[in-house]
């Protein structure tokens, strides 16, 4: 993983992951 990533980008990635998990649980 790159270390020059912005906190905002990491946050978005985390949010996407959470959303994916959420949908997976619903399905």
Secondary structure, DSSP 4 states (H G I P E B T S, - for coil): --SS--HHHHHHHHHHHHHHHHHHHH-
